[in-house]
Amino acid sequence: MPSGLHIPLVLPDLWQQEAVQALRAGEDVIVNAPTGAGKTWVFELYCKQAALKGQAVYTVPTRALANDKYAEWSKAGWKVGLATGDRAENLQAPVLVATLETQRERFLRRQGPALLVIDEYQMIGDQRRGLNYEIVLALASQATQLLLLSGSVANPEDVSRWLQRLGRSVRVVSVTKRPVPLDDLPAQAIEAKPPQALSGFLPRMMVAALMADLGPILLFCPRRHEAEKIARQLASHLPDDQPLALTPEQERACGKELRKLLKRRVAWHHSGLSYAVRAGIVEPLARAGHLRIIVATTGLAAGINFSVRSVYLTGRRYRDGPFEQELRPDELLQMFGRAGRRGLDEQGYVLSSDRSPRLSDAQPLHLTRSRQIDWPTLLRVMKAAADLSQPPFEAATTLCSQLFSKQTIQLGHLASQRPAPPPEEDNPFATEAKTREFLNRSQRWERFALHHKPEKRPLKEVWVREKKAWKPATQSLALVSAALPGRTSKTPKEPSWSYLREIVAGIVQETGLAKIPPVAAKLLGKSRRRPHYLPLEDLLEAFLARFRLLHPEAVLQDWEQRGKELVVRFSAEDCLVPAIQDEKGFWLHHPPVREIAHRPETDLQQNGVSFEAAPHSPVRSWRRLGLIAKDGTPTLRGEIFSFFQGGEGLVMAAALEHPHYRIEDMVYHLANLRAGRRFSLRGGGESEMLAVVTRELYGTLSLPGYLENGLPPSYGSGAAERLFSPDPLLSAEPEEERLSAGDLERARSEWLSLLRHLSQAPSLPCKRWSFLQHVARETLAAEEVPDRSLESVRIRPEQLAHKPRLRLTLASLRR
């Protein structure tokens, strides 16, 4: 049992006792109980009553929840650790609080803990993260006991049957009765009436609810700028009769606007707040019931244990990247479940209006798996099988048979009784991965790389391809003519002749003056509608001065008088033209270019006919991306991909395969990978090299969960520039798109988490990979500075000593 564990002297409910007894008997347990019923207490009771014979890992969906549990159990005297990607504390503790993704590696090594607790196991059905939950449960050995907790799953028996199919003994413990009943309360049914002078539907409803003693109120709002707007609007109608006393450090951290709101016992809560303000000030006040109204975004606050009596949801639609999404019934159930405090309230309330969701809209989720499978994990399993000289595809098929699915999951490597189709013509709208190549001086097709950026080079160094042959650019009539005006002549030297340009600067007259012809007049900036005359000696000087100004790269070859014409000859060999350098060092002007689509390798041949993986199958995509060899053994690129989540490994591999991409730059550019779409740098930046090399390798391929238009879905353009800029917050941006301190903090945290994951990944026989891991470790050591801001602003116990009166009266409203 964890040292110092303290359980309040409260008799457990019968269902809690049943769950603990099943755990003690060695069974896996699935607990289905409403939010606030005491699911976590099952784990705490079990730790108290049974000495753990190994480590217990308690996983939660978010870092905020993990930090919350870690702080709670540490305060209670537990020996507890924390693993959230961005933080790693006391990892060998008897109880480890973690986000589930941090535990993937140990399950791949078949080194699971003695007890794995999955809080909110409905995450199995999540479109983005469900794969990680499903895989961990499938890989867990029989020596790891399971405890699954949720309050919003309609079919726990299906999950039980799945685990039984894996050879486990499972007990489902369900309870439907909430310890604090919920009631749907329409706005018009609130008995208290606000002052007539108060205008606006939402302010009137919230004031009426507080007058009826229905506070604290948690108000969910889909978008954070709307959450701030609503919080300001509501606070303006509330009295500061019981102002919250903040320390100078807390006031500075909150800023002017939030500080004003807190004095009226109102706060907003969203990811734009810094972690110190969110976890150190707003959340402790909300948990202690010291705020009248908390206006929170739907995603972040759904899992925080706020102490509220009533919940109101402004709407069901929210923005997820570029798309509009609608909250699911089970998500509504979780949000509404925050209402009603056990031991404080006899009833919880879901406030509603004509347009807002009601309690009847909330339903448990019928859990099904997503249609995707976890490619990186399958490749890890295939590599382990190949190392043991076992068939890689069979290992992957075995793992697929253990997933939460009633249907057989096809990888595609055997679905091949169709001949490989003939090569198709290039389609500019296809999503096949393509490689751009150019014809080099050696007549070979060379792949475009980072250093193949056009540069201005003198003609004498450049080659041009004309009539299917390469020749010096100075021998190209088209290039020399484009570089300088005039008519063309040749140098007398053979065979390395080059074209010259000659211009008639003047026509000598019998008077000794020279008439300026139209071409020379144009160069001299004179009108060509009337004749111009200059002395011969003045004409040449004026012409040369003007020509050097207009064409500084031109070289004067000679000049002579041919009959009556004064002819000036120039060489274009120093004139600059765009060119790229091939692998042999030759500079080429506009070489022929082609795009080659990556065709997947065939899986087998029968009677001279090639057969390939089934269309739209994982194996077809793996071959297209170059992740596996013919027999299924992961390539070096495939191994790098398998170490990371989603498409992160694809980007990492693409960057490493470009020898001219400096590792020292790449480490900082990796900050773009998990930053998300909120980051956008107008005009690009150096870190966009990461996107360039990725799209060079994979084209604009889209694969759900891994690539969107050639980049991972979580890619945030320009995040690296923002994070390491002296002025990362640009106030000129539109308010809805503006970054906040919380955005930067989260992006930096994700970057450091990625570097930690990278530095701890397995080694590979690749010098650039090894050097990348080395630089990642050095960067972590330099960048990971302990953040003391949370402790400096955290709400003190004495600030919570006096319980404020949250109920409003007409007298308080008149002040």
HUPE-V83114 format. One record per residue. N is the residue number from 0. PHI is phi in whole degrees, 0 to 359 (* if undefined). OMEGA is omega as a letter, one per 20 degrees, with the letter a starting at -180 (NA if undefined). Layout:
# HUPE-V83114
N:PHI:OMEGA ; N:PHI:OMEGA
This chain:
# HUPE-V83114
0:*:r ; 1:301:a ; 2:297:r ; 3:78:a ; 4:295:a ; 5:236:r ; 6:247:r ; 7:303:a ; 8:283:r ; 9:230:a ; 10:291:r ; 11:289:r ; 12:290:a ; 13:299:a ; 14:292:r ; 15:293:r ; 16:297:r ; 17:299:a ; 18:297:a ; 19:296:r ; 20:298:r ; 21:295:r ; 22:297:r ; 23:295:r ; 24:278:r ; 25:91:r ; 26:275:r ; 27:279:a ; 28:231:r ; 29:247:a ; 30:252:r ; 31:245:a ; 32:212:a ; 33:299:r ; 34:303:r ; 35:89:a ; 36:282:r ; 37:111:r ; 38:295:a ; 39:297:a ; 40:296:r ; 41:301:r ; 42:296:a ; 43:296:r ; 44:295:a ; 45:297:r ; 46:296:a ; 47:284:a ; 48:272:a ; 49:228:r ; 50:291:r ; 51:294:a ; 52:265:r ; 53:185:a ; 54:278:r ; 55:253:r ; 56:251:a ; 57:256:a ; 58:258:r ; 59:228:a ; 60:289:a ; 61:232:r ; 62:293:r ; 63:299:r ; 64:294:r ; 65:298:r ; 66:298:r ; 67:297:a ; 68:294:r ; 69:299:r ; 70:294:a ; 71:297:a ; 72:284:r ; 73:295:r ; 74:297:r ; 75:282:r ; 76:95:r ; 77:290:r ; 78:271:a ; 79:229:r ; 80:244:a ; 81:218:r ; 82:220:a ; 83:231:a ; 84:86:r ; 85:274:r ; 86:228:r ; 87:219:a ; 88:234:r ; 89:49:a ; 90:293:a ; 91:262:a ; 92:297:r ; 93:303:r ; 94:238:r ; 95:241:r ; 96:269:a ; 97:208:r ; 98:278:a ; 99:297:a ; 100:299:a ; 101:289:a ; 102:261:a ; 103:302:a ; 104:296:a ; 105:291:r ; 106:286:r ; 107:297:r ; 108:275:a ; 109:59:a ; 110:238:a ; 111:290:a ; 112:283:r ; 113:290:r ; 114:224:r ; 115:245:r ; 116:254:r ; 117:245:r ; 118:280:a ; 119:66:a ; 120:289:r ; 121:298:r ; 122:297:r ; 123:303:a ; 124:270:a ; 125:291:a ; 126:296:a ; 127:262:a ; 128:253:a ; 129:301:r ; 130:302:a ; 131:296:r ; 132:295:a ; 133:296:a ; 134:294:a ; 135:300:r ; 136:294:r ; 137:290:a ; 138:274:a ; 139:297:a ; 140:283:r ; 141:296:r ; 142:285:r ; 143:263:r ; 144:278:a ; 145:245:r ; 146:228:a ; 147:251:a ; 148:236:r ; 149:195:r ; 150:236:a ; 151:219:r ; 152:244:a ; 153:273:a ; 154:230:r ; 155:298:a ; 156:295:r ; 157:295:r ; 158:294:r ; 159:298:r ; 160:296:r ; 161:298:a ; 162:295:r ; 163:294:r ; 164:298:r ; 165:275:r ; 166:90:a ; 167:257:r ; 168:262:a ; 169:236:r ; 170:242:r ; 171:260:r ; 172:244:a ; 173:238:r ; 174:216:a ; 175:253:a ; 176:281:r ; 177:281:r ; 178:297:r ; 179:239:a ; 180:299:r ; 181:256:r ; 182:228:r ; 183:276:a ; 184:236:r ; 185:296:a ; 186:301:a ; 187:288:a ; 188:269:r ; 189:289:a ; 190:291:a ; 191:291:a ; 192:242:a ; 193:286:r ; 194:300:a ; 195:297:a ; 196:289:a ; 197:284:a ; 198:248:r ; 199:96:a ; 200:298:a ; 201:295:r ; 202:301:a ; 203:295:a ; 204:293:a ; 205:292:r ; 206:295:r ; 207:298:r ; 208:296:r ; 209:289:r ; 210:293:r ; 211:274:r ; 212:62:r ; 213:259:r ; 214:270:j ; 215:292:a ; 216:243:r ; 217:257:a ; 218:250:a ; 219:272:r ; 220:225:a ; 221:297:a ; 222:243:a ; 223:286:r ; 224:292:r ; 225:289:r ; 226:299:r ; 227:294:a ; 228:297:a ; 229:293:r ; 230:298:r ; 231:296:a ; 232:297:a ; 233:291:a ; 234:297:a ; 235:294:a ; 236:258:a ; 237:255:a ; 238:280:r ; 239:257:a ; 240:290:r ; 241:228:a ; 242:296:r ; 243:277:r ; 244:276:r ; 245:250:r ; 246:285:r ; 247:303:r ; 248:296:r ; 249:294:r ; 250:295:r ; 251:296:a ; 252:294:a ; 253:289:a ; 254:85:a ; 255:298:a ; 256:291:a ; 257:296:r ; 258:299:r ; 259:297:a ; 260:294:a ; 261:297:r ; 262:294:r ; 263:258:r ; 264:64:r ; 265:230:r ; 266:208:r ; 267:256:a ; 268:215:r ; 269:202:a ; 270:290:r ; 271:286:r ; 272:288:r ; 273:294:a ; 274:299:a ; 275:297:a ; 276:288:a ; 277:293:a ; 278:272:a ; 279:264:a ; 280:236:a ; 281:294:a ; 282:295:r ; 283:300:r ; 284:294:a ; 285:291:r ; 286:295:a ; 287:278:r ; 288:73:a ; 289:260:r ; 290:244:r ; 291:288:a ; 292:223:r ; 293:242:r ; 294:258:a ; 295:233:r ; 296:288:a ; 297:293:a ; 298:286:a ; 299:287:a ; 300:269:a ; 301:298:a ; 302:256:a ; 303:273:a ; 304:276:r ; 305:284:r ; 306:263:a ; 307:224:r ; 308:263:a ; 309:226:r ; 310:229:r ; 311:224:a ; 312:243:a ; 313:288:a ; 314:187:a ; 315:260:a ; 316:265:r ; 317:215:a ; 318:265:r ; 319:239:a ; 320:66:a ; 321:274:a ; 322:247:r ; 323:265:r ; 324:240:r ; 325:242:r ; 326:298:r ; 327:284:r ; 328:303:r ; 329:289:r ; 330:292:r ; 331:299:a ; 332:299:r ; 333:295:a ; 334:294:r ; 335:295:a ; 336:294:r ; 337:286:a ; 338:281:r ; 339:95:a ; 340:256:a ; 341:296:a ; 342:87:r ; 343:241:a ; 344:244:r ; 345:273:a ; 346:209:r ; 347:253:a ; 348:233:r ; 349:257:r ; 350:286:a ; 351:213:r ; 352:226:a ; 353:296:a ; 354:255:a ; 355:266:r ; 356:298:r ; 357:242:a ; 358:300:a ; 359:292:r ; 360:281:a ; 361:268:a ; 362:218:r ; 363:296:a ; 364:270:r ; 365:279:a ; 366:283:r ; 367:225:a ; 368:279:r ; 369:289:a ; 370:281:a ; 371:273:r ; 372:232:a ; 373:277:a ; 374:302:a ; 375:303:a ; 376:294:r ; 377:299:r ; 378:293:r ; 379:297:r ; 380:295:r ; 381:295:r ; 382:293:r ; 383:297:r ; 384:294:r ; 385:298:r ; 386:296:r ; 387:263:a ; 388:60:r ; 389:252:a ; 390:296:a ; 391:298:a ; 392:295:r ; 393:294:r ; 394:296:r ; 395:293:r ; 396:296:r ; 397:298:r ; 398:296:r ; 399:298:r ; 400:290:a ; 401:262:a ; 402:276:a ; 403:282:a ; 404:206:r ; 405:276:a ; 406:254:r ; 407:289:a ; 408:270:a ; 409:268:r ; 410:277:r ; 411:106:a ; 412:284:r ; 413:253:a ; 414:279:a ; 415:217:r ; 416:259:r ; 417:232:r ; 418:295:r ; 419:296:a ; 420:292:r ; 421:293:r ; 422:303:r ; 423:269:r ; 424:292:r ; 425:303:r ; 426:243:a ; 427:295:a ; 428:259:a ; 429:288:r ; 430:257:r ; 431:297:r ; 432:295:a ; 433:232:r ; 434:243:r ; 435:270:a ; 436:227:r ; 437:229:r ; 438:277:a ; 439:270:a ; 440:296:r ; 441:272:r ; 442:66:r ; 443:243:r ; 444:282:a ; 445:244:a ; 446:286:r ; 447:295:r ; 448:229:a ; 449:300:a ; 450:282:a ; 451:274:r ; 452:263:a ; 453:302:r ; 454:234:r ; 455:280:a ; 456:231:r ; 457:293:a ; 458:303:a ; 459:293:r ; 460:260:a ; 461:254:r ; 462:246:r ; 463:227:a ; 464:259:r ; 465:226:a ; 466:55:r ; 467:62:r ; 468:216:r ; 469:271:r ; 470:213:r ; 471:300:a ; 472:297:r ; 473:290:r ; 474:260:r ; 475:262:a ; 476:300:a ; 477:294:a ; 478:290:a ; 479:295:r ; 480:295:r ; 481:290:a ; 482:281:a ; 483:225:r ; 484:283:r ; 485:115:r ; 486:253:a ; 487:259:r ; 488:217:a ; 489:245:r ; 490:285:a ; 491:285:a ; 492:283:r ; 493:234:j ; 494:270:a ; 495:274:r ; 496:290:r ; 497:212:r ; 498:284:r ; 499:245:r ; 500:244:r ; 501:237:a ; 502:230:r ; 503:279:a ; 504:280:a ; 505:191:r ; 506:241:a ; 507:288:r ; 508:259:r ; 509:294:r ; 510:283:a ; 511:95:r ; 512:274:r ; 513:241:r ; 514:277:a ; 515:270:r ; 516:288:a ; 517:305:a ; 518:297:r ; 519:291:r ; 520:298:r ; 521:297:r ; 522:296:a ; 523:277:r ; 524:77:a ; 525:255:a ; 526:291:r ; 527:263:a ; 528:278:r ; 529:227:a ; 530:288:r ; 531:236:a ; 532:230:r ; 533:220:r ; 534:300:a ; 535:304:a ; 536:291:r ; 537:287:a ; 538:298:a ; 539:299:a ; 540:295:r ; 541:295:a ; 542:295:a ; 543:296:r ; 544:297:a ; 545:292:a ; 546:292:r ; 547:295:r ; 548:292:a ; 549:280:a ; 550:225:a ; 551:296:a ; 552:276:a ; 553:291:a ; 554:249:r ; 555:291:a ; 556:272:r ; 557:188:r ; 558:213:a ; 559:200:r ; 560:257:r ; 561:253:a ; 562:65:r ; 563:268:a ; 564:268:r ; 565:263:a ; 566:255:r ; 567:246:a ; 568:248:a ; 569:235:r ; 570:259:r ; 571:260:a ; 572:296:r ; 573:261:r ; 574:290:a ; 575:265:r ; 576:222:r ; 577:289:a ; 578:204:r ; 579:241:a ; 580:259:r ; 581:272:a ; 582:296:r ; 583:266:r ; 584:94:r ; 585:279:r ; 586:267:a ; 587:242:r ; 588:265:r ; 589:47:r ; 590:291:r ; 591:301:a ; 592:234:r ; 593:218:r ; 594:241:a ; 595:247:r ; 596:284:r ; 597:284:r ; 598:269:r ; 599:295:r ; 600:293:r ; 601:286:a ; 602:272:a ; 603:200:r ; 604:229:r ; 605:225:r ; 606:54:r ; 607:81:r ; 608:255:r ; 609:274:r ; 610:239:a ; 611:239:a ; 612:300:a ; 613:300:r ; 614:302:r ; 615:64:r ; 616:270:r ; 617:303:a ; 618:298:r ; 619:300:r ; 620:291:a ; 621:297:r ; 622:291:r ; 623:300:a ; 624:275:a ; 625:73:a ; 626:267:a ; 627:224:r ; 628:275:a ; 629:299:a ; 630:274:r ; 631:98:r ; 632:291:r ; 633:299:r ; 634:285:r ; 635:301:r ; 636:297:r ; 637:296:r ; 638:294:r ; 639:299:r ; 640:302:a ; 641:288:a ; 642:279:a ; 643:234:a ; 644:264:r ; 645:55:a ; 646:265:a ; 647:301:a ; 648:292:r ; 649:295:r ; 650:295:a ; 651:301:a ; 652:295:r ; 653:298:a ; 654:293:a ; 655:291:a ; 656:282:r ; 657:263:a ; 658:297:a ; 659:266:r ; 660:273:a ; 661:294:a ; 662:300:a ; 663:298:r ; 664:283:a ; 665:302:a ; 666:303:r ; 667:283:r ; 668:293:r ; 669:298:r ; 670:298:r ; 671:289:a ; 672:298:a ; 673:246:a ; 674:288:r ; 675:89:a ; 676:288:r ; 677:297:r ; 678:275:r ; 679:207:a ; 680:254:a ; 681:298:r ; 682:85:r ; 683:76:a ; 684:189:a ; 685:299:a ; 686:292:r ; 687:291:r ; 688:304:r ; 689:297:r ; 690:290:a ; 691:298:a ; 692:292:r ; 693:292:a ; 694:287:r ; 695:298:a ; 696:274:a ; 697:251:a ; 698:68:r ; 699:256:a ; 700:298:r ; 701:240:r ; 702:227:a ; 703:310:r ; 704:90:a ; 705:235:r ; 706:221:r ; 707:233:a ; 708:55:r ; 709:89:a ; 710:227:r ; 711:299:a ; 712:301:a ; 713:271:a ; 714:293:r ; 715:241:a ; 716:299:r ; 717:79:a ; 718:298:a ; 719:299:r ; 720:297:a ; 721:293:a ; 722:297:a ; 723:252:r ; 724:270:r ; 725:293:r ; 726:225:a ; 727:285:a ; 728:263:a ; 729:262:a ; 730:289:a ; 731:285:a ; 732:288:r ; 733:301:a ; 734:302:a ; 735:292:a ; 736:259:a ; 737:291:r ; 738:281:r ; 739:235:r ; 740:300:r ; 741:295:r ; 742:298:r ; 743:296:r ; 744:298:a ; 745:294:a ; 746:298:r ; 747:293:r ; 748:298:r ; 749:295:r ; 750:297:r ; 751:296:r ; 752:296:r ; 753:295:r ; 754:296:r ; 755:295:r ; 756:298:r ; 757:297:a ; 758:292:a ; 759:262:a ; 760:290:r ; 761:301:r ; 762:280:a ; 763:221:r ; 764:283:a ; 765:215:a ; 766:298:a ; 767:292:r ; 768:296:r ; 769:298:r ; 770:291:r ; 771:298:r ; 772:297:r ; 773:297:a ; 774:293:r ; 775:297:r ; 776:295:r ; 777:295:r ; 778:294:r ; 779:301:a ; 780:298:a ; 781:277:a ; 782:265:a ; 783:279:r ; 784:255:a ; 785:305:a ; 786:270:a ; 787:266:a ; 788:294:a ; 789:298:a ; 790:293:a ; 791:286:a ; 792:247:a ; 793:303:r ; 794:301:a ; 795:276:r ; 796:303:a ; 797:293:r ; 798:286:r ; 799:256:a ; 800:295:a ; 801:267:a ; 802:282:a ; 803:285:r ; 804:270:a ; 805:269:a ; 806:291:r ; 807:266:r ; 808:233:r ; 809:299:r ; 810:295:a ; 811:293:a ; 812:288:a ; 813:278:a ; 814:290:NA
